[in-house]
Amino acid sequence: MRELEEETGYTTDKLKWIGRFNWNPSNMAGTVEIFFTKTLKPKGKPDPDEIANIEHVDFNKVLDRVMKGKYIDSALIIATSLVSNKKLLH
């Protein structure tokens, strides 16, 4: 929750853990935890030391872009796949 607030300036009442992956198997510090929420509320400004470009995009558009190879960020691709496969938005 703290990371969500620091990096985005948003908060939520409930975060659901949906998975994890390791972007570098030779370095266990490279584990990424993935959380999901349906509701976001503005809380304040992101931490100025964090670099974030916040863009609100419909999930189906994100999924389409992932499937077409338009996004190459591994965390985004894996998170999108988990949300889709777990049917969290249906």
C-alpha positions as a printed Julia matrix, in Angstrom:
90×3 Matrix{Float64}:
   0.0     0.0     0.0
   2.86    2.34    0.88
   4.5     1.78   -2.52
   1.22    2.48   -4.33
   0.85    5.78   -2.49
   4.5     6.82   -2.85
   4.81    5.99   -6.52
   1.39    7.04   -7.8
  -0.26    9.4    -5.31
  -3.24    7.01   -5.14
  -4.55    4.74   -2.41
  -7.21    2.04   -2.15
  -9.2     0.31    0.56
  -8.08   -3.16   -0.5
  -5.14   -4.64   -2.37
  -5.25   -8.26   -3.46
  -2.0   -10.14   -4.0
  -2.24  -11.97   -7.34
   1.25  -13.25   -8.03
   4.98  -12.76   -8.2
   7.81  -13.29  -10.61
  11.56  -12.97  -10.59
  12.94  -10.81  -13.38
  16.45  -12.12  -12.77
  16.61  -15.72  -11.48
  20.26  -15.3   -10.5
  19.31  -12.49   -8.09
  16.52  -13.2    -5.62
  16.32   -9.47   -4.89
  14.69   -9.2    -8.32
  11.36  -10.6    -7.12
   8.34   -8.51   -8.13
   5.1    -8.84   -6.15
   1.91   -8.07   -8.1
  -1.22   -6.68   -6.46
  -4.65   -5.83   -7.85
  -7.42   -3.39   -6.94
 -10.55   -2.22   -8.7
 -10.74    1.09   -6.86
  -8.22    3.9    -6.67
  -8.59    7.15   -4.77
  -6.31   10.17   -5.09
  -4.33   10.64   -1.89
  -1.76   13.26   -2.73
   1.22   13.81   -4.94
   3.67   10.99   -5.69
   7.07   11.06   -4.01
   9.14   13.5    -6.12
  12.07   11.05   -6.01
   9.95    8.41   -7.79
   9.73    8.53  -11.56
   6.18    7.73  -12.62
   4.15    8.5   -15.68
   0.54    7.83  -14.64
  -1.88    7.13  -17.48
  -5.42    5.8   -17.07
  -6.08    3.26  -19.84
  -9.0     0.85  -20.23
  -7.88   -2.68  -19.34
  -9.05   -4.17  -22.65
  -6.91   -1.64  -24.5
  -3.89   -2.55  -22.36
  -4.52   -6.27  -22.98
  -4.79   -5.64  -26.72
  -1.52   -3.68  -26.73
   0.22   -6.42  -24.73
  -0.98   -9.08  -27.14
   0.21   -7.01  -30.13
   3.67   -6.54  -28.59
   3.28   -2.78  -28.16
   4.29   -2.96  -24.48
   7.58   -4.6   -23.58
   7.7    -4.04  -19.8
   7.78   -7.53  -18.24
   5.93   -6.5   -15.05
   3.09   -4.95  -17.07
   2.85   -7.97  -19.35
   2.78  -10.45  -16.47
   0.34   -8.38  -14.39
  -1.98   -7.99  -17.4
  -1.83  -11.74  -18.04
  -2.61  -12.54  -14.4
  -5.58  -10.15  -14.27
  -6.93  -11.57  -17.52
  -6.39  -15.24  -16.61
  -7.84  -14.84  -13.13
 -10.83  -12.98  -14.64
 -10.53  -10.24  -12.02
 -12.46   -7.69  -14.08
 -15.38   -9.88  -15.1
